[in-house]
């Protein structure tokens, strides 16, 4: 089976190696694929979780997400307590398990057949994704009825923010939460992110612009949801990095599109 590990440990970090090693104990036959996201970036984690859980793949795949900034409580945390563990089962049978932190389940809250909070035995460890969570994964995959769970109020999970950067890929393309064209295809627009404003062309394909120019078009990310097909728009600076051109904006940065006179 495939296990997608989405976390903010950092590629090559010792934490990734330790979690991978613990997964080998509890899921010895798993093919673990790692997708790193920036530190504390629950929006990117939620976007990646949905992309992997809601697109075509084997029904027994597991998406194991861990970005737990512990922003839900400013007071001191007893025994390194953190955000609760949630499991979401998709219509095709795939399973997403992770810390219920801010936007981690925002793209999945209306898509999951089941959405439950999982009772986690106290560990006292700050490294719960290594010490507390992995032993629960085989039981969740097997639908172990003795595992303590309760339904999650979907309204308690925030909707994804609109018109923002959702994820920055390895090419520097900015995947956004725009899901509809802001103007007819072929229209020149100004795109403002942070303090930078650059020209782009709204198009039907990301490469429908000459080299060195920027497109704003439906990208490679999206899925078939309960409300129909969704395709997320992305900014692509052909032959260069859109992220660099905009000053490396973080996920959550507002993407404003202005039609030119």
Number of C-alpha atoms within 10 A of each C-alpha: 14 16 20 22 23 23 27 24 20 15 14 9 10 11 17 21 14 15 20 18 14 18 24 15 12 15 18 11 12 15 14 18 13 16 17 18 24 18 13 19 23 29 27 27 30 25 25 23 27 24 17 19 29 20 14 11 12 13 15 13 21 26 24 23 27 25 28 25 17 18 12 12 10 7 7 8 10 8 11 14 15 19 17 15 21 23 26 24 21 19 16 17 17 20 23 27 28 29 26 24 27 24 22 30 33 25 23 27 23 17 21 24 13 15 24 18 20 22 14 16 10 11 14 13 13 13 15 21 25 19 15 16 23 20 17 17 18 13 14 19 18 8 10 11 9 7 13 12 17 12 12 17 11 16 9 10 19 14 16 21 18 14 17 20 25 29 26 22 12 9 14 19 21 29 27 29 22 22 18 12 15 17 15 11 15 15 14 20 21 16 21 17 20 15 8 12 16 15 18 22 23 27 22 17 17 22 18 18 19 11 11 11 18 27 27 34 28 24 21 14 18 19 18 13 16 11 8 8 10 16 19 19 30 27 27 27 26 19 13 16 20 24 21 12 14 18 12 15 21 20 21 20 16 19 21 15 20 15 13 9 5
